[in-house]
Amino acid sequence: VQLQASGGGSVQPGGSLRLSCTTSGSLYSINVMGWERQAPGNQRELVAGFAIHGSNTYYADSVKDRAKIVREYATNTGHLELSNLGPEDTAVYFCYADLGGGTKVWGQGTLVTVSS
């Protein structure tokens, strides 16, 4: 499985964006898709994730009131929509796929910069 990440870029405070992550095969071939982010000087943190087989989702406290996961099974893509962005959301975002058995696959990082 390979992942293609897209989205991100520069956004003004209060703005929104959508991060997308597409698998090379069927979305059903993985167990969990998620996003982590790493801001300069900070540890990587889990931002959001969702179970492919089922409806479970996870949002970090830092984003849970302004994040939404969208599942697009027809295109093997998961989307993470973030709104009301602030400078604290500036980071490199990484999507990942949990294949089970302790195996994770990562997409390329995409930079999100929130500034005026």
MMTF fields as JSON, N, C-alpha, C and O atoms, coordinates in Angstrom:
{
  "mmtfVersion": "1.0.0",
  "mmtfProducer": "UNKNOWN",
  "numBonds": 463,
  "numAtoms": 464,
  "numGroups": 116,
  "numChains": 1,
  "numModels": 1,
  "chainsPerModel": [1],
  "groupsPerChain": [116],
  "chainIdList": ["A"],
  "bondAtomList": [4, 2, 8, 6, 12, 10, 16, 14, 20, 18, 24, 22, 28, 26, 32, 30, 36, 34, 40, 38, 44, 42, 48, 46, 52, 50, 56, 54, 60, 58, 64, 62, 68, 66, 72, 70, 76, 74, 80, 78, 84, 82, 88, 86, 92, 90, 96, 94, 100, 98, 104, 102, 108, 106, 112, 110, 116, 114, 120, 118, 124, 122, 128, 126, 132, 130, 136, 134, 140, 138, 144, 142, 148, 146, 152, 150, 156, 154, 160, 158, 164, 162, 168, 166, 172, 170, 176, 174, 180, 178, 184, 182, 188, 186, 192, 190, 196, 194, 200, 198, 204, 202, 208, 206, 212, 210, 216, 214, 220, 218, 224, 222, 228, 226, 232, 230, 236, 234, 240, 238, 244, 242, 248, 246, 252, 250, 256, 254, 260, 258, 264, 262, 268, 266, 272, 270, 276, 274, 280, 278, 284, 282, 288, 286, 292, 290, 296, 294, 300, 298, 304, 302, 308, 306, 312, 310, 316, 314, 320, 318, 324, 322, 328, 326, 332, 330, 336, 334, 340, 338, 344, 342, 348, 346, 352, 350, 356, 354, 360, 358, 364, 362, 368, 366, 372, 370, 376, 374, 380, 378, 384, 382, 388, 386, 392, 390, 396, 394, 400, 398, 404, 402, 408, 406, 412, 410, 416, 414, 420, 418, 424, 422, 428, 426, 432, 430, 436, 434, 440, 438, 444, 442, 448, 446, 452, 450, 456, 454, 460, 458],
  "bondOrderList": [1, 1, 1, 1, 1, 1, 1, 1, 1, 1, 1, 1, 1, 1, 1, 1, 1, 1, 1, 1, 1, 1, 1, 1, 1, 1, 1, 1, 1, 1, 1, 1, 1, 1, 1, 1, 1, 1, 1, 1, 1, 1, 1, 1, 1, 1, 1, 1, 1, 1, 1, 1, 1, 1, 1, 1, 1, 1, 1, 1, 1, 1, 1, 1, 1, 1, 1, 1, 1, 1, 1, 1, 1, 1, 1, 1, 1, 1, 1, 1, 1, 1, 1, 1, 1, 1, 1, 1, 1, 1, 1, 1, 1, 1, 1, 1, 1, 1, 1, 1, 1, 1, 1, 1, 1, 1, 1, 1, 1, 1, 1, 1, 1, 1, 1],
  "groupList": [{"groupName": "VAL", "atomNameList": ["N", "CA", "C", "O"], "elementList": ["N", "C", "C", "O"], "formalChargeList": [0, 0, 0, 0], "bondAtomList": [1, 0, 2, 1, 3, 2], "bondOrderList": [1, 1, 2], "singleLetterCode": "V", "chemCompType": "L-PEPTIDE LINKING"}, {"groupName": "GLN", "atomNameList": ["N", "CA", "C", "O"], "elementList": ["N", "C", "C", "O"], "formalChargeList": [0, 0, 0, 0], "bondAtomList": [1, 0, 2, 1, 3, 2], "bondOrderList": [1, 1, 2], "singleLetterCode": "Q", "chemCompType": "L-PEPTIDE LINKING"}, {"groupName": "LEU", "atomNameList": ["N", "CA", "C", "O"], "elementList": ["N", "C", "C", "O"], "formalChargeList": [0, 0, 0, 0], "bondAtomList": [1, 0, 2, 1, 3, 2], "bondOrderList": [1, 1, 2], "singleLetterCode": "L", "chemCompType": "L-PEPTIDE LINKING"}, {"groupName": "ALA", "atomNameList": ["N", "CA", "C", "O"], "elementList": ["N", "C", "C", "O"], "formalChargeList": [0, 0, 0, 0], "bondAtomList": [1, 0, 2, 1, 3, 2], "bondOrderList": [1, 1, 2], "singleLetterCode": "A", "chemCompType": "L-PEPTIDE LINKING"}, {"groupName": "SER", "atomNameList": ["N", "CA", "C", "O"], "elementList": ["N", "C", "C", "O"], "formalChargeList": [0, 0, 0, 0], "bondAtomList": [1, 0, 2, 1, 3, 2], "bondOrderList": [1, 1, 2], "singleLetterCode": "S", "chemCompType": "L-PEPTIDE LINKING"}, {"groupName": "GLY", "atomNameList": ["N", "CA", "C", "O"], "elementList": ["N", "C", "C", "O"], "formalChargeList": [0, 0, 0, 0], "bondAtomList": [1, 0, 2, 1, 3, 2], "bondOrderList": [1, 1, 2], "singleLetterCode": "G", "chemCompType": "PEPTIDE LINKING"}, {"groupName": "PRO", "atomNameList": ["N", "CA", "C", "O"], "elementList": ["N", "C", "C", "O"], "formalChargeList": [0, 0, 0, 0], "bondAtomList": [1, 0, 2, 1, 3, 2], "bondOrderList": [1, 1, 2], "singleLetterCode": "P", "chemCompType": "L-PEPTIDE LINKING"}, {"groupName": "ARG", "atomNameList": ["N", "CA", "C", "O"], "elementList": ["N", "C", "C", "O"], "formalChargeList": [0, 0, 0, 0], "bondAtomList": [1, 0, 2, 1, 3, 2], "bondOrderList": [1, 1, 2], "singleLetterCode": "R", "chemCompType": "L-PEPTIDE LINKING"}, {"groupName": "CYS", "atomNameList": ["N", "CA", "C", "O"], "elementList": ["N", "C", "C", "O"], "formalChargeList": [0, 0, 0, 0], "bondAtomList": [1, 0, 2, 1, 3, 2], "bondOrderList": [1, 1, 2], "singleLetterCode": "C", "chemCompType": "L-PEPTIDE LINKING"}, {"groupName": "THR", "atomNameList": ["N", "CA", "C", "O"], "elementList": ["N", "C", "C", "O"], "formalChargeList": [0, 0, 0, 0], "bondAtomList": [1, 0, 2, 1, 3, 2], "bondOrderList": [1, 1, 2], "singleLetterCode": "T", "chemCompType": "L-PEPTIDE LINKING"}, {"groupName": "TYR", "atomNameList": ["N", "CA", "C", "O"], "elementList": ["N", "C", "C", "O"], "formalChargeList": [0, 0, 0, 0], "bondAtomList": [1, 0, 2, 1, 3, 2], "bondOrderList": [1, 1, 2], "singleLetterCode": "Y", "chemCompType": "L-PEPTIDE LINKING"}, {"groupName": "ILE", "atomNameList": ["N", "CA", "C", "O"], "elementList": ["N", "C", "C", "O"], "formalChargeList": [0, 0, 0, 0], "bondAtomList": [1, 0, 2, 1, 3, 2], "bondOrderList": [1, 1, 2], "singleLetterCode": "I", "chemCompType": "L-PEPTIDE LINKING"}, {"groupName": "ASN", "atomNameList": ["N", "CA", "C", "O"], "elementList": ["N", "C", "C", "O"], "formalChargeList": [0, 0, 0, 0], "bondAtomList": [1, 0, 2, 1, 3, 2], "bondOrderList": [1, 1, 2], "singleLetterCode": "N", "chemCompType": "L-PEPTIDE LINKING"}, {"groupName": "MET", "atomNameList": ["N", "CA", "C", "O"], "elementList": ["N", "C", "C", "O"], "formalChargeList": [0, 0, 0, 0], "bondAtomList": [1, 0, 2, 1, 3, 2], "bondOrderList": [1, 1, 2], "singleLetterCode": "M", "chemCompType": "L-PEPTIDE LINKING"}, {"groupName": "TRP", "atomNameList": ["N", "CA", "C", "O"], "elementList": ["N", "C", "C", "O"], "formalChargeList": [0, 0, 0, 0], "bondAtomList": [1, 0, 2, 1, 3, 2], "bondOrderList": [1, 1, 2], "singleLetterCode": "W", "chemCompType": "L-PEPTIDE LINKING"}, {"groupName": "GLU", "atomNameList": ["N", "CA", "C", "O"], "elementList": ["N", "C", "C", "O"], "formalChargeList": [0, 0, 0, 0], "bondAtomList": [1, 0, 2, 1, 3, 2], "bondOrderList": [1, 1, 2], "singleLetterCode": "E", "chemCompType": "L-PEPTIDE LINKING"}, {"groupName": "PHE", "atomNameList": ["N", "CA", "C", "O"], "elementList": ["N", "C", "C", "O"], "formalChargeList": [0, 0, 0, 0], "bondAtomList": [1, 0, 2, 1, 3, 2], "bondOrderList": [1, 1, 2], "singleLetterCode": "F", "chemCompType": "L-PEPTIDE LINKING"}, {"groupName": "HIS", "atomNameList": ["N", "CA", "C", "O"], "elementList": ["N", "C", "C", "O"], "formalChargeList": [0, 0, 0, 0], "bondAtomList": [1, 0, 2, 1, 3, 2], "bondOrderList": [1, 1, 2], "singleLetterCode": "H", "chemCompType": "L-PEPTIDE LINKING"}, {"groupName": "ASP", "atomNameList": ["N", "CA", "C", "O"], "elementList": ["N", "C", "C", "O"], "formalChargeList": [0, 0, 0, 0], "bondAtomList": [1, 0, 2, 1, 3, 2], "bondOrderList": [1, 1, 2], "singleLetterCode": "D", "chemCompType": "L-PEPTIDE LINKING"}, {"groupName": "LYS", "atomNameList": ["N", "CA", "C", "O"], "elementList": ["N", "C", "C", "O"], "formalChargeList": [0, 0, 0, 0], "bondAtomList": [1, 0, 2, 1, 3, 2], "bondOrderList": [1, 1, 2], "singleLetterCode": "K", "chemCompType": "L-PEPTIDE LINKING"}],
  "groupTypeList": [0, 1, 2, 1, 3, 4, 5, 5, 5, 4, 0, 1, 6, 5, 5, 4, 2, 7, 2, 4, 8, 9, 9, 4, 5, 4, 2, 10, 4, 11, 12, 0, 13, 5, 14, 15, 7, 1, 3, 6, 5, 12, 1, 7, 15, 2, 0, 3, 5, 16, 3, 11, 17, 5, 4, 12, 9, 10, 10, 3, 18, 4, 0, 19, 18, 7, 3, 19, 11, 0, 7, 15, 10, 3, 9, 12, 9, 5, 17, 2, 15, 2, 4, 12, 2, 5, 6, 15, 18, 9, 3, 0, 10, 16, 8, 10, 3, 18, 2, 5, 5, 5, 9, 19, 0, 14, 5, 1, 5, 9, 2, 0, 9, 0, 4, 4],
  "groupIdList": [1, 2, 3, 4, 5, 6, 7, 8, 9, 10, 11, 12, 13, 14, 15, 16, 17, 18, 19, 20, 21, 22, 23, 24, 25, 26, 27, 28, 29, 30, 31, 32, 33, 34, 35, 36, 37, 38, 39, 40, 41, 42, 43, 44, 45, 46, 47, 48, 49, 50, 51, 52, 53, 54, 55, 56, 57, 58, 59, 60, 61, 62, 63, 64, 65, 66, 67, 68, 69, 70, 71, 72, 73, 74, 75, 76, 77, 78, 79, 80, 81, 82, 83, 84, 85, 86, 87, 88, 89, 90, 91, 92, 93, 94, 95, 96, 97, 98, 99, 100, 101, 102, 103, 104, 105, 106, 107, 108, 109, 110, 111, 112, 113, 114, 115, 116],
  "secStructList": [7, 7, 3, 3, 3, 3, 3, 7, 3, 3, 3, 7, 6, 6, 7, 7, 3, 3, 3, 3, 3, 3, 3, 1, 1, 7, 4, 4, 4, 7, 1, 3, 3, 3, 3, 3, 3, 3, 7, 6, 6, 1, 7, 7, 3, 3, 3, 3, 3, 3, 3, 1, 1, 1, 1, 7, 3, 3, 3, 7, 6, 6, 6, 6, 6, 1, 3, 3, 3, 3, 3, 3, 4, 4, 4, 6, 3, 3, 3, 3, 3, 3, 7, 1, 7, 7, 4, 4, 4, 7, 3, 3, 3, 3, 3, 3, 3, 3, 3, 3, 6, 6, 3, 3, 3, 3, 7, 7, 7, 3, 3, 3, 3, 3, 7, 7],
  "xCoordList": [0.851, 0.0, 0.881, 1.844, 0.537, 1.212, 0.164, -0.993, 0.594, -0.327, 0.12, 1.309, -0.852, -0.604, -1.334, -2.563, -0.561, -1.151, -1.258, -0.426, -2.29, -2.477, -3.217, -3.728, -3.263, -3.883, -2.818, -1.631, -3.234, -2.287, -2.011, -2.743, -0.94, -0.599, -0.679, -0.655, -0.774, -0.831, -2.268, -3.018, -2.637, -3.998, -3.939, -3.053, -4.881, -4.973, -5.66, -6.454, -5.368, -6.056, -7.563, -8.095, -8.224, -9.669, -10.11, -11.296, -9.18, -9.504, -9.66, -9.579, -9.885, -10.108, -9.268, -8.803, -9.091, -8.429, -8.855, -9.467, -8.503, -8.794, -7.51, -6.832, -7.21, -6.089, -6.66, -7.618, -6.054, -6.551, -5.455, -4.268, -5.872, -4.93, -5.556, -6.63, -4.885, -5.406, -4.519, -3.296, -5.136, -4.382, -4.197, -4.997, -3.113, -2.839, -3.787, -4.006, -4.348, -5.319, -6.631, -6.904, -7.431, -8.723, -8.563, -7.697, -9.41, -9.423, -9.737, -9.33, -10.459, -10.845, -9.663, -9.782, -8.527, -7.37, -6.6, -5.673, -6.966, -6.302, -7.292, -8.5, -6.781, -7.644, -8.003, -9.152, -7.005, -7.196, -6.441, -5.339, -7.038, -6.338, -6.323, -7.307, -5.218, -5.149, -4.147, -3.463, -4.092, -3.159, -2.43, -3.03, -1.17, -0.363, 0.257, 0.333, 0.699, 1.358, 2.555, 2.617, 3.486, 4.661, 4.997, 5.326, 4.907, 5.269, 6.751, 7.317, 7.382, 8.802, 9.095, 8.476, 10.024, 10.417, 9.501, 9.745, 8.447, 7.484, 7.53, 8.021, 7.009, 6.878, 5.695, 4.764, 5.763, 4.649, 3.437, 3.553, 2.278, 1.058, -0.004, -0.091, -0.8, -1.926, -3.033, -3.425, -3.531, -4.561, -5.943, -6.9, -6.034, -7.337, -7.132, -6.076, -8.165, -8.1, -9.469, -10.388, -9.598, -10.879, -10.675, -9.743, -11.574, -11.567, -12.216, -13.269, -11.586, -12.128, -13.366, -14.37, -13.273, -14.377, -15.165, -14.941, -16.065, -16.833, -16.905, -16.487, -17.44, -17.689, -16.837, -17.006, -15.93, -15.13, -14.229, -13.57, -14.23, -13.326, -12.666, -13.151, -11.564, -10.84, -10.398, -9.929, -10.557, -10.041, -9.289, -9.77, -8.127, -7.392, -8.179, -8.935, -7.989, -8.687, -8.4, -9.24, -7.227, -6.831, -7.602, -7.599, -8.262, -8.967, -10.411, -11.134, -10.849, -12.099, -13.314, -14.29, -13.286, -14.446, -14.416, -15.351, -13.349, -13.231, -12.629, -12.065, -12.749, -12.23, -13.343, -14.262, -13.248, -14.224, -13.529, -12.793, -13.778, -13.256, -14.324, -15.486, -13.91, -14.815, -14.25, -13.092, -15.048, -14.626, -15.124, -16.301, -14.242, -14.61, -14.135, -13.084, -14.905, -14.499, -14.386, -13.558, -15.192, -15.165, -13.822, -13.42, -13.144, -11.847, -10.698, -9.573, -10.98, -9.954, -9.272, -8.059, -10.052, -9.501, -10.18, -11.392, -9.37, -9.88, -9.512, -8.436, -10.41, -10.171, -10.274, -11.114, -9.413, -9.504, -9.73, -8.872, -10.882, -11.219, -11.005, -11.533, -10.244, -9.96, -10.448, -10.221, -11.109, -11.634, -11.133, -10.54, -11.39, -10.977, -9.509, -9.161, -8.686, -7.271, -6.583, -6.916, -5.623, -4.824, -3.346, -2.991, -2.487, -1.043, -0.584, 0.412, -1.297, -0.931, -1.138, -0.661, -1.832, -2.056, -0.956, -0.932, -0.062, 1.058, 1.932, 2.436, 2.104, 2.864, 2.973, 2.319, 3.806, 3.806, 2.846, 2.955, 1.927, 0.912, 1.259, 1.611, 1.142, 1.437, 0.204, -0.396, -0.17, -1.229, -0.6, 0.514, -1.318, -0.805, -1.931, -3.11, -1.532, -2.477, -1.971, -0.82, -2.839, -2.525, -3.029, -4.228, -2.08, -2.443, -2.75, -3.138, -2.568, -2.743, -1.421, -0.475, -1.364, -0.156, 1.012, 2.165, 0.731, 1.804, 2.449, 3.498, 1.856, 2.434, 1.725, 0.502, 2.513, 1.998, 2.718, 3.917, 1.972, 2.534, 2.26, 1.179, 3.253, 3.134, 3.116, 3.798, 2.323, 2.38, 3.425, 3.999, 3.658, 4.618, 4.0, 2.781, 4.802, 4.3, 3.854, 4.389, 2.864, 2.393, 2.358, 1.835, 2.923, 3.069, 1.801, 1.256, 1.369, 0.264, 0.825, 1.384, 0.674, 1.148, -0.033, -0.731, -0.245, -1.343, -0.735, -0.127, -0.911, -0.373, -1.1, -1.698, -1.033, -1.663, -0.636, -0.971],
  "yCoordList": [-1.199, 0.0, 1.241, 1.338, 2.176, 3.477, 4.555, 4.398, 5.644, 6.737, 7.986, 8.298, 8.692, 9.975, 11.048, 11.071, 11.927, 13.002, 14.26, 14.519, 15.027, 16.293, 17.267, 16.898, 18.502, 19.537, 20.325, 20.221, 21.093, 21.923, 23.216, 23.605, 23.881, 25.157, 26.257, 25.997, 27.484, 28.642, 29.1, 29.21, 29.358, 29.748, 30.896, 30.954, 31.79, 32.869, 32.373, 31.434, 32.984, 32.599, 32.678, 33.62, 31.676, 31.597, 30.856, 30.573, 30.544, 29.863, 28.368, 27.831, 27.716, 26.272, 25.619, 26.27, 24.339, 23.58, 22.124, 21.673, 21.413, 19.985, 19.248, 19.549, 18.29, 17.392, 16.069, 15.533, 15.565, 14.325, 13.273, 13.59, 12.023, 10.908, 9.779, 9.281, 9.385, 8.373, 7.141, 7.245, 5.98, 4.729, 4.231, 4.515, 3.476, 2.937, 1.81, 1.506, 1.191, 0.144, 0.51, 1.684, -0.476, -0.211, 0.297, -0.149, 1.225, 1.734, 0.596, 0.631, -0.402, -1.512, -2.437, -3.33, -2.213, -3.061, -2.629, -3.32, -1.515, -1.04, -1.027, -1.148, -0.882, -0.892, 0.508, 0.797, 1.358, 2.707, 3.686, 3.397, 4.824, 5.93, 7.098, 7.349, 7.8, 8.915, 9.963, 9.835, 10.999, 12.097, 12.459, 12.55, 12.657, 13.197, 14.484, 14.73, 15.301, 16.533, 16.798, 16.346, 17.535, 17.898, 19.345, 19.733, 20.134, 21.538, 21.679, 20.819, 22.736, 22.927, 22.892, 23.614, 22.063, 21.977, 21.148, 20.994, 20.613, 19.815, 18.355, 17.997, 17.534, 16.125, 15.931, 16.735, 14.849, 14.527, 14.155, 13.453, 14.635, 14.319, 13.786, 14.175, 12.894, 12.352, 13.388, 13.919, 13.672, 14.69, 14.065, 14.472, 13.09, 12.484, 11.147, 10.874, 10.326, 9.036, 8.402, 8.797, 7.427, 6.743, 5.29, 4.933, 4.474, 3.058, 2.876, 3.449, 2.083, 1.851, 0.966, 1.213, -0.056, -1.002, -0.65, -1.21, 0.258, 0.736, 2.238, 2.889, 2.776, 4.213, 4.961, 6.166, 4.263, 4.92, 5.994, 5.805, 7.123, 8.213, 8.732, 8.527, 9.398, 10.0, 11.394, 11.627, 12.306, 13.658, 14.059, 13.843, 14.634, 15.16, 16.312, 16.998, 16.509, 17.611, 18.955, 19.854, 19.076, 20.355, 20.698, 21.85, 19.707, 19.977, 19.488, 19.731, 18.814, 18.06, 18.916, 18.417, 20.19, 21.039, 21.686, 22.394, 21.449, 22.109, 21.178, 21.637, 19.905, 18.929, 17.991, 17.695, 17.538, 16.594, 15.64, 16.056, 14.368, 13.36, 13.002, 12.78, 12.952, 12.568, 11.318, 11.302, 10.301, 9.04, 9.004, 9.245, 8.71, 8.651, 7.305, 7.212, 6.288, 4.932, 4.744, 3.96, 5.44, 5.27, 5.663, 5.137, 6.583, 7.033, 6.626, 7.095, 5.75, 5.264, 6.405, 6.391, 7.371, 8.588, 8.935, 8.788, 9.392, 9.977, 11.451, 11.843, 12.25, 13.684, 14.131, 13.65, 15.048, 15.688, 17.169, 17.858, 17.645, 19.048, 19.772, 19.366, 20.82, 21.617, 23.037, 23.63, 23.559, 24.91, 25.759, 25.258, 27.061, 28.008, 27.8, 27.68, 27.762, 27.474, 28.637, 29.803, 28.283, 29.257, 28.96, 27.894, 29.861, 29.643, 28.34, 27.751, 27.896, 26.653, 25.432, 24.344, 25.601, 24.489, 24.391, 23.454, 25.347, 25.298, 24.095, 23.943, 23.245, 22.009, 21.282, 21.633, 20.276, 19.319, 18.204, 17.61, 17.935, 16.916, 15.661, 15.714, 14.538, 13.252, 12.362, 12.222, 11.775, 10.774, 9.39, 9.163, 8.491, 7.134, 6.141, 6.468, 4.924, 3.818, 2.713, 2.285, 2.277, 1.152, -0.107, -0.282, -0.989, -2.197, -3.366, -4.445, -3.133, -4.221, -4.929, -4.786, -5.682, -6.405, -5.506, -5.914, -4.283, -3.363, -2.672, -2.045, -2.77, -2.178, -0.884, -0.839, 0.157, 1.447, 1.893, 1.671, 2.515, 3.094, 4.583, 5.018, 5.369, 6.818, 7.444, 6.992, 8.491, 9.315, 10.404, 10.549, 11.159, 12.254, 13.359, 13.531, 14.085, 15.182, 16.338, 16.575, 17.05, 18.245, 19.392, 19.256, 20.512, 21.638, 22.503, 22.88, 22.79, 23.728, 24.915, 24.756, 26.088, 27.307, 28.235, 28.592, 28.616, 29.521, 30.843, 30.931, 31.855, 33.168, 34.225, 33.952, 35.427, 36.543, 37.284, 38.266],
  "zCoordList": [0.0, 0.0, 0.0, 0.76, -0.855, -0.843, -0.667, -1.059, -0.072, 0.202, -0.535, -0.603, -1.082, -1.736, -0.952, -0.89, -0.36, 0.425, -0.423, -1.293, -0.153, -0.856, 0.048, 1.105, -0.387, 0.408, 1.143, 0.834, 2.092, 2.819, 2.091, 1.182, 2.502, 1.91, 2.952, 4.155, 2.474, 3.358, 3.533, 2.563, 4.744, 5.081, 6.082, 6.934, 5.963, 6.942, 8.203, 8.145, 9.332, 10.577, 10.401, 9.813, 10.921, 10.768, 9.524, 9.352, 8.672, 7.422, 7.593, 8.698, 6.477, 6.473, 5.389, 4.452, 5.541, 4.487, 4.57, 5.539, 3.51, 3.457, 3.111, 2.128, 3.94, 3.678, 3.178, 3.735, 2.127, 1.542, 1.532, 1.468, 1.597, 1.608, 0.795, 1.133, -0.263, -1.167, -1.144, -1.245, -1.012, -1.022, -2.446, -3.337, -2.634, -3.967, -4.317, -5.49, -3.289, -3.528, -2.882, -2.629, -2.619, -2.011, -0.585, 0.167, -0.247, 1.134, 2.107, 3.268, 1.624, 2.48, 2.809, 3.648, 2.143, 2.407, 3.652, 4.074, 4.234, 5.442, 6.587, 6.38, 7.783, 8.969, 9.442, 9.776, 9.461, 9.982, 9.093, 8.628, 8.869, 8.218, 9.191, 9.887, 9.237, 10.161, 9.723, 8.708, 10.532, 10.277, 11.568, 12.64, 11.441, 12.514, 12.015, 10.811, 12.955, 12.552, 13.457, 14.6, 12.908, 13.669, 13.402, 12.281, 14.452, 14.371, 14.696, 15.371, 14.232, 14.512, 16.004, 16.786, 16.382, 17.775, 18.642, 19.839, 18.052, 18.824, 18.418, 17.348, 19.293, 18.956, 18.024, 17.984, 17.284, 16.406, 17.247, 18.251, 16.825, 17.56, 16.618, 15.453, 17.153, 16.404, 16.373, 17.411, 15.194, 15.024, 14.865, 15.524, 13.997, 13.73, 13.037, 12.466, 13.103, 12.432, 12.363, 13.081, 11.505, 11.403, 11.017, 10.297, 11.519, 11.17, 9.81, 9.529, 8.983, 7.646, 7.723, 7.055, 8.54, 8.676, 9.915, 10.988, 9.767, 10.901, 10.879, 9.921, 11.948, 11.977, 12.994, 13.175, 13.653, 14.681, 14.093, 13.07, 14.779, 14.428, 15.699, 16.812, 15.496, 16.612, 16.216, 15.103, 17.142, 16.959, 18.217, 19.33, 18.042, 19.19, 19.796, 19.109, 21.084, 21.759, 21.1, 21.103, 20.548, 19.955, 18.688, 18.255, 18.088, 16.826, 16.828, 15.861, 17.874, 17.78, 17.489, 16.929, 17.852, 17.599, 16.229, 15.854, 15.479, 14.182, 13.13, 12.136, 13.347, 12.399, 11.962, 12.725, 10.746, 10.227, 9.263, 8.367, 9.469, 8.558, 7.541, 7.882, 6.304, 5.223, 4.553, 4.134, 4.457, 3.841, 2.397, 2.126, 1.51, 0.096, -0.438, -1.074, -0.178, -0.532, -2.041, -2.503, -2.8, -4.255, -4.864, -5.902, -4.211, -4.727, -3.81, -3.978, -2.836, -1.907, -1.168, -0.956, -0.787, -0.201, 1.114, 1.277, 2.029, 3.251, 3.267, 2.817, 3.785, 3.867, 5.315, 6.075, 5.673, 6.975, 6.727, 6.175, 7.135, 6.962, 8.292, 9.328, 8.242, 9.437, 9.206, 8.151, 10.198, 10.082, 11.242, 12.197, 11.131, 12.173, 12.556, 13.73, 11.552, 11.774, 12.468, 12.261, 13.289, 13.982, 13.813, 13.311, 14.214, 14.072, 14.719, 14.297, 15.727, 16.414, 15.541, 15.865, 14.458, 13.532, 12.48, 11.681, 12.485, 11.552, 11.857, 12.97, 10.861, 11.066, 9.732, 8.75, 9.732, 8.628, 9.006, 10.079, 8.134, 8.382, 7.584, 6.406, 8.277, 7.667, 7.742, 8.808, 6.646, 6.729, 6.828, 6.356, 7.434, 7.571, 7.41, 7.541, 7.124, 7.042, 7.962, 7.877, 8.82, 9.697, 9.021, 8.806, 8.689, 7.957, 8.872, 8.423, 10.167, 11.106, 11.354, 10.58, 12.423, 12.756, 13.059, 12.921, 13.473, 13.823, 12.647, 12.799, 11.497, 10.286, 9.929, 9.8, 9.772, 9.354, 8.097, 7.93, 7.232, 6.017, 6.051, 6.448, 5.63, 5.708, 4.323, 3.403, 4.204, 3.021, 3.218, 4.298, 2.161, 2.297, 3.137, 3.135, 3.832, 4.638, 3.773, 2.69, 4.273, 3.574, 4.581, 5.687, 4.175, 5.083, 5.111, 4.074, 6.3, 6.513, 7.282, 8.367, 6.719, 7.361, 7.56, 6.611, 8.8, 9.128, 9.584, 10.651, 8.762, 9.103, 8.302, 7.261, 8.812, 8.124, 7.289, 6.627]
}
